[in-house]
Amino acid sequence: MRIEVDQDVCIGAGQCVLAAPEVFTQDDDGLSEVLPGMEDGGARTMVREAGRACPVSAITLHPGASPH
């Protein structure tokens, strides 16, 4: 799976960081981003929960392997 965070949609609620802190972080503006090296999803169960927890649906999970 490949994870994408749309920072144009993100409001910085931080629910993804709470659900999967090993995969997500927040930048200096409070917007969520995927930690380097975790673009493939890492702990998939918690990544899926993070996607569901996002109040504005800024997280997209793409099936298949990461292109990196």
C-alpha positions in Angstrom: 0.0 0.0 0.0 1.1 3.6 -0.6 0.0 6.4 1.7 -0.8 9.9 0.5 -1.7 13.0 2.7 -3.4 15.8 0.9 -2.0 18.8 2.7 -4.4 21.1 0.9 -7.3 19.3 2.7 -5.6 18.5 6.0 -6.7 20.7 8.9 -4.0 19.5 11.4 -6.4 17.6 13.7 -3.6 15.1 14.4 -5.9 12.0 14.6 -3.6 10.2 12.2 -0.6 10.8 14.5 -2.5 9.6 17.5 -3.6 6.4 15.6 -0.2 5.6 13.9 2.6 7.7 15.4 5.2 5.4 13.8 3.9 6.4 10.3 2.6 10.0 10.6 3.9 13.2 12.0 2.9 16.9 11.8 5.0 19.6 10.1 5.8 23.0 11.5 2.4 24.2 10.3 0.6 21.4 12.1 -0.3 19.6 8.8 0.1 15.8 8.7 2.7 14.1 6.7 4.1 10.6 6.3 7.4 9.9 8.0 10.3 9.3 5.7 10.6 5.6 4.8 7.0 4.8 5.9 5.3 5.6 2.6 4.5 1.9 2.2 2.3 1.9 5.3 4.3 0.1 7.9 1.8 -1.2 10.4 -1.2 -1.5 8.1 -3.9 -2.0 10.6 -3.2 1.3 12.4 -2.6 3.1 9.1 -6.1 2.1 8.0 -7.5 3.3 11.4 -5.6 6.6 10.9 -7.3 7.0 7.5 -10.7 6.4 9.0 -10.0 8.8 11.9 -9.2 11.8 9.6 -12.1 14.2 10.0 -11.6 15.6 6.5 -10.5 12.5 4.6 -7.1 13.9 3.8 -5.4 10.5 3.9 -5.6 8.2 0.9 -4.4 4.6 1.0 -3.5 3.2 -2.4 -3.5 -0.6 -2.8 -0.4 -2.2 -4.1 3.3 -1.5 -3.7 4.8 1.9 -3.1 6.5 3.2 -6.3 9.7 4.0 -4.3 
